[in-house]
Amino acid sequence: MIKTVYLKNMVCNRCIKVLKNEIEAQQIELQEIELGRLQLNIKNDKEIGQLKAIIESNGFELIDSAEDKLTEKVKIKLIKILDSLPLDLEEKLSTYLAKNMHQDYSKISKVFSFTEGVTIEKYFIKLKIEKVKELIQAKEKNFTEISQLLDYSHLNHLSRQFKAETGLSLSQYKTQHNNFRNPLDQIV
């Protein structure tokens, strides 16, 4: 029986690799895997139990409700946007999401805000700040280059957002010895 399963907290290619390896090790037939979604050929209840154990032991959660599926799809779209820099959205984020998800943005926004307790825009800012932290730690770009990569109109705009989100200036964060980053699956 072909079964599509939606998962919460899949945020990177490592998540895909881990699940793929563990599912294949249990000899469950995996047909397709992408962030937030698995398609499998499940033969019996034992495989369903094994699958649930794999999912839970790796920190993922099964998603059942349509609202949670929509919210997770939004998160994955936003994470993917930040995977390839420079960030170059040719349209407003709301227009991009509505087009790519084939739904009215007001519905997407209401569902996301209700399920996550934060707006899509605020969530995207939090993701961008985590990307800034990653780029600072890589020590390959200066602050101006980082702000340009993330499509900030000016370095001051990035600096203000960074300080508001972290409580630290960009320089303070850079000079700390224990640079902290939040896992993408725990951003809210």
SULWOHU-V718462 format. One record per residue. N is the residue number from 0. SS is DSSP state (H for helix, E for strand, L for the rest). Layout:
BEGIN
N	SS
N	SS
END
This chain:
BEGIN
0	L
1	E
2	E
3	E
4	E
5	E
6	E
7	E
8	L
9	L
10	L
11	L
12	H
13	H
14	H
15	H
16	H
17	H
18	H
19	H
20	H
21	H
22	H
23	H
24	H
25	L
26	L
27	L
28	E
29	E
30	E
31	E
32	E
33	E
34	L
35	L
36	E
37	E
38	E
39	E
40	E
41	L
42	L
43	L
44	H
45	H
46	H
47	H
48	H
49	H
50	H
51	H
52	H
53	H
54	H
55	H
56	H
57	L
58	L
59	L
60	E
61	E
62	E
63	L
64	L
65	H
66	H
67	H
68	H
69	H
70	H
71	H
72	H
73	H
74	H
75	H
76	H
77	H
78	H
79	H
80	H
81	L
82	L
83	L
84	L
85	L
86	L
87	L
88	L
89	L
90	L
91	L
92	H
93	H
94	H
95	H
96	H
97	H
98	H
99	H
100	H
101	L
102	L
103	L
104	H
105	H
106	H
107	H
108	H
109	H
110	H
111	H
112	H
113	H
114	H
115	H
116	L
117	L
118	L
119	H
120	H
121	H
122	H
123	H
124	H
125	H
126	H
127	H
128	H
129	H
130	H
131	H
132	H
133	H
134	H
135	H
136	H
137	H
138	L
139	L
140	L
141	L
142	H
143	H
144	H
145	H
146	H
147	H
148	H
149	L
150	L
151	L
152	L
153	L
154	H
155	H
156	H
157	H
158	H
159	H
160	H
161	H
162	H
163	H
164	H
165	H
166	L
167	L
168	L
169	H
170	H
171	H
172	H
173	H
174	H
175	L
176	L
177	L
178	L
179	L
180	L
181	L
182	L
183	H
184	H
185	H
186	L
187	L
END
